[in-house]
Amino acid sequence: MDVRGRVNSIETLGALDGPGIRTVIFLQGCPFTCGYCHNPDTWDENGGTEYSASELFKKILRYVPYYKKHGGVTLSGGEPLWQTDFAAEIFRLCKEKGINTTLDTSAAIFNKKVKNVLSYTDLIIADVKALDRGHFKEICGGSFNVFKKFLNYCREVGKRVWFRQVIIGSVNDTPSNILAIKDLAAAYNNVEKIELLAYHTDGLGKWQALGREYPLRKAQAPIEQTMVDLRNLL
């Protein structure tokens, strides 16, 4: 049976979500409600467009010539692990053709089906929401314990991991926060890279279109020099 899933959008020549040139597929559904999310339209698991895995894979195959040595396919969202069966089948088809696979995830879910997805995954980009249980729950409403279990399993099975964090002015734009991320990465010999992304309000229009109140309306984007200084700490 051809597994079916729901897709928010497809970026055909992405260069920001994993190595090389990639097809980035944003799936519907997410257990988190992060205040700085720039894709709140992905939260609804019934939104987007329905595809079968084979239909979506046909689209992926069109762009294989652009991937070359390092490129491939990235599943993002939303939270791609919200649709584990669909994600696993897409990645399984990719691996049959030797296509590199990257999972862009908040590590919000961890179970046997997630392990199946990871078995077909070459690289995980883990979004580090926060570095303690209280702040983690405040930021996204999720469990820091699940996040750590996910990371521990990736270390156990030797999966490559990149850390990524959104830096928000007057929230987490401090040296102590960055050094804490660095310490966390040091505990995992499979973490290859830490990416810091500057907070922006590009998704504000989506919140307004959905009739949602934007919780970080007063938050500030960090200035460029702050981002330079924080990255230098890494």
Number of C-alpha atoms within 10 A of each C-alpha: 5 11 14 18 21 22 24 23 16 18 12 17 17 19 14 10 18 24 19 17 23 28 27 26 22 23 29 30 25 22 18 19 14 19 16 22 24 18 18 23 20 24 21 15 20 14 15 18 12 15 16 16 22 15 12 17 16 10 13 21 13 11 17 17 11 16 18 13 12 13 23 27 29 28 24 26 27 29 26 28 31 21 20 21 17 22 27 24 21 23 27 19 15 20 15 9 11 10 22 22 26 27 29 27 21 26 26 24 21 16 12 9 16 19 17 16 22 24 14 22 22 16 20 25 24 23 19 21 22 20 14 12 12 13 14 18 16 14 15 19 16 23 18 21 13 15 20 14 15 21 20 14 14 20 17 11 12 13 18 18 24 19 20 20 19 19 24 20 17 11 11 15 20 15 15 12 16 22 14 14 19 16 11 13 18 12 11 16 12 18 22 12 14 21 16 17 14 18 19 17 15 11 15 19 12 16 17 11 9 10 9 11 11 17 11 14 11 8 15 16 16 19 13 9 9 16 16 11 13 18 15 9 11 14
